[in-house]
Amino acid sequence: MSDVRPIGVFDSGVGGLTVLRELRRQVPGERLVYLADLAHFPYGPRYQHEVRDLALRIVEHLIGGDVKLVVIACNTATAAALHAARERFDVPIVGVIAPGAQAAAQATRNGRIAVISTEGTLASGEYLQAIKEANPGVGVLAKAAPDLVEIVEAGEADSPHADAALGAVLDEVFDWGADTLVLGCTHYPLLRPALRRVAGRRLRIVDSAETTAARVRRILGVNRLGSGLEAAEPPRLLVTGAASRFTEAAALLFGERLPEPEVLRLWEEPPAQGAEPMRAVS
């Protein structure tokens, strides 16, 4: 038995593309739809109730498009909306916090885990709770690093600017004695070259993109939702705002030219109960 319906993935910008890339690697036979809410980028500084409402509307739209599973590929949106989304919708919904937290709890050797994230994710306390749930005996140092998101979005992830910003963030992490670092924003895996230069081998790096894709793979298997295909077509890309920088970042990340994103008029009118999912326009 196979299910060829797509998986829906969303974030406010390019960060969630790290999750999309891992999904293509770990479940290559699955059709993927990626929605970037560029109209509201970035989510990090927004109030949690605002992010929750945005995320629930996007989940509603994706489910209206008959996806079989939704990945909230944003730590801020996961913290704000995952529980509410699971209560409201029947399809499996996967966030990016719990997989990374569990992997970090398993990875640490000295019981000291640092988490870098956006302000919104830090304020939610979700990583602290998830890590303590996995292992109540570990210590957690949580730090907001919002400047790193802007650096990635500007295409400067592998640059002296990124090195300097990471160095400033990681000084406290090193002083505290952490041996494990959770990249608590889906933008941050794009900083891996800079991380190697700044941190060397001093930290075990936990990438929520890898751990989230692995969880999706397990959920598809357990629930018999796999497509049964060996390979799928390129992902469908949807954006709610100007897509020029997004297109460049996507091509750089994937090492290939992806299909042009379609502009989605998601926010031009309120959702109507029972309405057809809004259509994208080119």
Steps between C-alpha positions, in 0.01 A plus 500: 500500500640841404400862544629737232355816655765764570658608827449867586791698650503865604709777654510878481805504270787291366587329831249221456670409173758320716219267610375469142850402386523231768157366409609467138807310619331272754164441325583560131180340374272750674335793325565826687328838516692783669331823606713802599296770674721783378218749562557455875874428514652477755285316754763519775424850641120463473268430792420133548126545450566670166733222382248241617222657292724524191615140536150361550379678187790353300437149635133540406599600147741208457245251628247655262748404226478133613840453659541182707737649759612851598847601619523830688857568386546796733592489868308818583183372331543157657518657846198721433267273306586127506271403787209708369544360148495141625179570692331662200606279207496123444808453281840428662680826581871498579696783662874556516557541875442154651719308250794734560452501877499121521807472278686754718413315820648186346806675358633684806778338702538758776132588547529859372296593195488846341213608275516800266171621354282800419348718772160339451630147547704605804203673662281192455727280712412207276857379449570503873187297565566256215861439602405457866225261395760292316748514790414697816861479617662718232567873519379732225638839395260675265604805297323709239701569184261688269781668302595161357163474322557831323851390401368180342215678322751750360701216345798552735492168687854414392674833561718691749180674615353162597824397673499815713133469594538133593813572700313754711217253565723201575737673744249452782428144385869411524540676835202308639657171391234363265604202290184494285340780298144486369437710190160618617404677179472337159710780352801404707606177322598727210770637732685167525813620314527796739430271796789275397733799488385650831430189710720236339436173682419653835126444463272222387257670261136393497322599179122504534463457122663156506315381811164628376534327162590178680183529709290557188652188346403296807146640508448418133617144562301434817179640353550350153489842338801456272460568131669178393693696236877502461515865394261792478483814289664822630316666787224749435593839647246757620578848635280774645730787406786612274702193407828627348725439802314179582566362150872576525528342847311190390728446200809544718375260765396222264783541252248502217240729353164419657166582335400865517287565810134579457362808678220405737235763582438345839452815705281709271175382652400310814454124474146385432377182661468227244665708227732351244872550574627826351680461174847620421564734211816521296 
